[in-house]
Each structure stands twice: as structure tokens, then as C-alpha cells.
Amino acid sequence: MKKILLHIYGFYEKRKPALYITFAAIFLLTAWFAAQVKFEEDISRILPKDKKIEKLNQVFQNSKFIDKLVVTVSLKDTNALAVPDSLVAYADVLAQNIEQKLSAYISKLNVKVDDGLALELFGTISNHLPVYLNEKDYLQIDTLIQPAKIKETLEEDFRTLTSPAGFALKTMISKDPVGITLVALKKLQQLQYDENFELYENYIVTKDRRHLMLFITPKYPPNNTGKNALLLKGLDGLIDNNNSIVTATYFGATAVSVGNALQLRKDTLLTQGITILFIIVFLGFYFRKKTAPFIILIPVVFGALFSLAFIYFIKGSISVIALGTGSIVLGIAVNYSLHVFNHYRHTRNIKELINDLAIPMTVGSFTTIGGFLCLQFVESEMLKDLGLFAAFSLIGASLCSLIF
């Protein structure tokens, strides 16, 4: 290593412009490849990669309900008289705006209970009726087909068919005029998870009629936080907080994922910013030279770009959580350029500096880099990303410090 560095120094000793051009070209090339890396904000990557956990994640990602965004329209005044029509009016306007302005980010919007689902459920039970019945149910059916009961039921059916409700119920009545299927349907009420909800004009409202629910199915999965962030930003803009009677809130896996991603970005910028600020202040105070901190940080920046460029070729993406822990790497990487800069202050001779530092820095960097590369043997994807990012950052920082 020492001989290689001395040969490089001998070549560039009288060609300093070429040295600057070479460094600038390599720096820009690594920066370009580093910019191609995709940043993953999936917080589940911190968990070990295990078959059970993979199955659990698969269940959550493929669930038909967990990917929905639940919007709750509520009355602001908890003491005021419940007026569900106000909730319905607000929900209709909100739904119309969502369909017009956010259609690029949603695949489905459910404001009312679909009558087609009720008919489909009725048809399924009717076609497989014996499956849902037991001996007691047949005794109840016997009472339903008594002549007097049939007459009473048909009169009730006639009144229903001649009313506005008949338009929706005529298919059910024509298939089962005496109501045998209703015996099985009543059993399904036992499966109702929460009795605090009911239907009001086909809208899902709470029993006290102070809250109304509507459901948004995003077009993109919860881990696509970039697109879903635009959806939530648009939704925030559509929610009219100036309404004196009604307000709206939302929750769901999509909102949680976007919130986590934004917090991760904020934490990453905060930790890296504090680290860099501390390094600049400390080095500036120590060397009593304004340019010293920025010169020392050049290999650190180069190392980070060098690492991201290699990660782009190896796997193409990296966890933002791994980058958030990069403040540890900054503290180690800055030591390389610090040793070179400080040693040169005393020797003022490049050849002597190379002779003194080439072997110790190379051996020292190998042990540290090897330690981070050992993280490739753990099961957590985030720790693997951290190991790769740290190892290649230190390789880049050490090479930049010794060569350039």
C-alpha cells in the first residue's frame, strides 16, 4: 500500500491540476450513482428475517382491510344534539372532492354500504341454506310455512313492495317470500364484532349518531410512502376545518407508514446535522483555522457517496433507518482525514506522511471495516444495510484521505 501511494504521489507531484481533475471526476461519478439509490422507509426491515415474521408481514400487506384508510366524520360539539344529516352532507362533499382531486392515488372509495354485497350475501346463504341450519331452525321454519303465517307474511311483503324500500328488497322477496333465509341471516349477527355501529341511509354511523365512517383504498401499498404522502397531503387540504359543526380525521396503515417515514427522515437529518455541526465547531476550535473542518470533511462526504454508489450496484436500495445511524460512521470516518491533516501540520512532507500513516491506517481501517461487514451474517435487513453503508463509507474515506 505504501509503495502504491508513493507511486501515485510521484505521478501527480508535478501534475497537480490533473490530480484535482481526477478527484473531481471520481467525486461527481460517485455522486451520480449515489443519487440513483432508492431509499426504503419500511420500518419492518428492522425485524429479523424469519419465516414466521415474513408470513406475518405477508398477512398485513395482503389484508383487504388493513390497507384501507378510515376517515371518521364527527360532530365537533360533544354536547350538541346528534344531527346525522350534517355528517352525511359533509361526507358527500368530502367524497366528491376526493374522487375529483385524488383519483390518481386511490383505487376505491366506500361511502355507503353497497347494496350489491347484501344481495350477494343473501344469495350465497339461500343457495347453501342447509349448511347454516340446525334441528331447532327446522322447527322454526315449520311455523313459517303454516297457512295463517304465510298469509300474514305475504301481506307484509306486499306492503314492502309498494313502499320505496321495495325497489331494493324485491329480489330478496321474490326468491324467498316466506323468509326462510332470514333464519340463517340472523345467526350471522352473532359474528358482529362491535355493536356500536349501525346504518343510517346506508352510511355507517355510531350508535349515538355522532360519527360517520367512510373508507379509502389507496392505489399504492402502505410501504410506498412517497405516493401515499401526496394522498394524505391532498386529503388534509380537502378536510374543511373551518366547518363549525363537523370535522374529520383519518387513520390506517397508510397513515402510520407515512408518519413513520416522515419521522425517520426528520430524525436522520437531525442526527446527521448535529454530528456535522459538532465536528465543524470542534475542528475549527482545535485547528484555529476556518477552512480546516471543511477540508477534513471532504473524505467523509466522499466516503458516504462512495458507499451509496457501491450499494446501488450491489442491491439498488438502502433502509433510511440505516442512514439514520450513519452519525456513528461519520465519527469514525472523520478520524482518517483528521490523522492525515494533523500529521501533515507537523511534518509538512507528503512522503514522510505516507511512510508514517499508510500501514497503520490501512490495518486500522481493515479491522473496523471487517467488523461492520460481519453484520451481513445477521437476519435483520436494516443491520445488513448499516453494515454495507458503514463498511464502504470507511473504505471510501480512507482511500480519499490517503490518496487525495
Secondary structure as the mmCIF struct_conf table of DSSP 4:
data_model
#
loop_
_struct_conf.conf_type_id
_struct_conf.id
_struct_conf.beg_label_comp_id
_struct_conf.beg_label_asym_id
_struct_conf.beg_label_seq_id
_struct_conf.end_label_comp_id
_struct_conf.end_label_asym_id
_struct_conf.end_label_seq_id
HELX_RH_AL_P HELX_RH_AL_P1 LYS A 2 TYR A 12
TURN_TY1_P TURN_TY1_P1 GLU A 13 LYS A 14
HELX_RH_AL_P HELX_RH_AL_P2 LYS A 16 ALA A 34
TURN_TY1_P TURN_TY1_P2 ALA A 35 GLN A 36
HELX_LH_PP_P HELX_LH_PP_P1 VAL A 37 VAL A 37
STRN STRN1 LYS A 38 GLU A 40
HELX_RH_3T_P HELX_RH_3T_P1 ILE A 43 ILE A 46
BEND BEND1 LEU A 47 LEU A 47
STRN STRN2 PRO A 48 PRO A 48
HELX_RH_AL_P HELX_RH_AL_P3 LYS A 51 ASN A 62
TURN_TY1_P TURN_TY1_P3 LYS A 64 ASP A 67
HELX_LH_PP_P HELX_LH_PP_P2 LYS A 68 LYS A 68
STRN STRN3 LEU A 69 LEU A 75
BEND BEND2 LYS A 76 LYS A 76
TURN_TY1_P TURN_TY1_P4 THR A 78 ASN A 79
BEND BEND3 ALA A 80 ALA A 80
HELX_LH_PP_P HELX_LH_PP_P3 LEU A 81 ALA A 82
HELX_RH_AL_P HELX_RH_AL_P4 PRO A 84 LYS A 101
BEND BEND4 LEU A 102 LEU A 102
TURN_TY1_P TURN_TY1_P5 SER A 103 TYR A 105
STRN STRN4 ILE A 106 ASN A 110
BEND BEND5 LYS A 112 LYS A 112
HELX_RH_AL_P HELX_RH_AL_P5 ASP A 115 ASN A 127
TURN_TY1_P TURN_TY1_P6 HIS A 128 HIS A 128
HELX_RH_3T_P HELX_RH_3T_P2 LEU A 129 TYR A 132
HELX_RH_AL_P HELX_RH_AL_P6 GLU A 135 LEU A 144
TURN_TY1_P TURN_TY1_P7 ILE A 145 ILE A 145
BEND BEND6 GLN A 146 GLN A 146
HELX_RH_AL_P HELX_RH_AL_P7 PRO A 147 LEU A 161
TURN_TY1_P TURN_TY1_P8 THR A 162 THR A 162
BEND BEND7 SER A 163 SER A 163
TURN_TY1_P TURN_TY1_P9 PRO A 164 ALA A 165
HELX_RH_AL_P HELX_RH_AL_P8 GLY A 166 LYS A 175
TURN_TY1_P TURN_TY1_P10 PRO A 177 VAL A 178
BEND BEND8 ILE A 180 ILE A 180
HELX_RH_AL_P HELX_RH_AL_P9 THR A 181 LEU A 188
HELX_RH_3T_P HELX_RH_3T_P3 GLN A 189 LEU A 191
BEND BEND9 TYR A 193 TYR A 193
TURN_TY1_P TURN_TY1_P11 GLU A 195 ASN A 196
STRN STRN5 PHE A 197 TYR A 200
TURN_TY1_P TURN_TY1_P12 GLU A 201 ASN A 202
STRN STRN6 TYR A 203 THR A 206
TURN_TY1_P TURN_TY1_P13 LYS A 207 ASP A 208
BEND BEND10 ARG A 209 ARG A 210
STRN STRN7 HIS A 211 PRO A 218
BEND BEND11 LYS A 219 TYR A 220
TURN_TY1_P TURN_TY1_P14 PRO A 222 ASN A 223
HELX_RH_AL_P HELX_RH_AL_P10 THR A 225 LEU A 238
BEND BEND12 ILE A 239 ILE A 239
TURN_TY1_P TURN_TY1_P15 ASN A 241 ASN A 242
BEND BEND13 SER A 244 ILE A 245
STRN STRN8 VAL A 246 PHE A 251
BEND BEND14 GLY A 252 GLY A 252
HELX_RH_AL_P HELX_RH_AL_P11 ALA A 253 PHE A 287
TURN_TY1_P TURN_TY1_P16 ARG A 288 ARG A 288
TURN_TY1_P TURN_TY1_P17 LYS A 290 THR A 291
HELX_RH_AL_P HELX_RH_AL_P12 ALA A 292 ILE A 314
TURN_TY1_P TURN_TY1_P18 LYS A 315 LYS A 315
BEND BEND15 GLY A 316 GLY A 316
STRN STRN9 SER A 317 SER A 319
HELX_RH_AL_P HELX_RH_AL_P13 VAL A 320 GLY A 324
TURN_TY1_P TURN_TY1_P19 THR A 325 THR A 325
HELX_RH_AL_P HELX_RH_AL_P14 GLY A 326 THR A 347
HELX_RH_AL_P HELX_RH_AL_P15 ILE A 350 LEU A 373
HELX_RH_3T_P HELX_RH_3T_P4 CYS A 374 PHE A 377
BEND BEND16 VAL A 378 GLU A 379
STRN STRN10 SER A 380 SER A 380
HELX_RH_AL_P HELX_RH_AL_P16 GLU A 381 ILE A 403
#
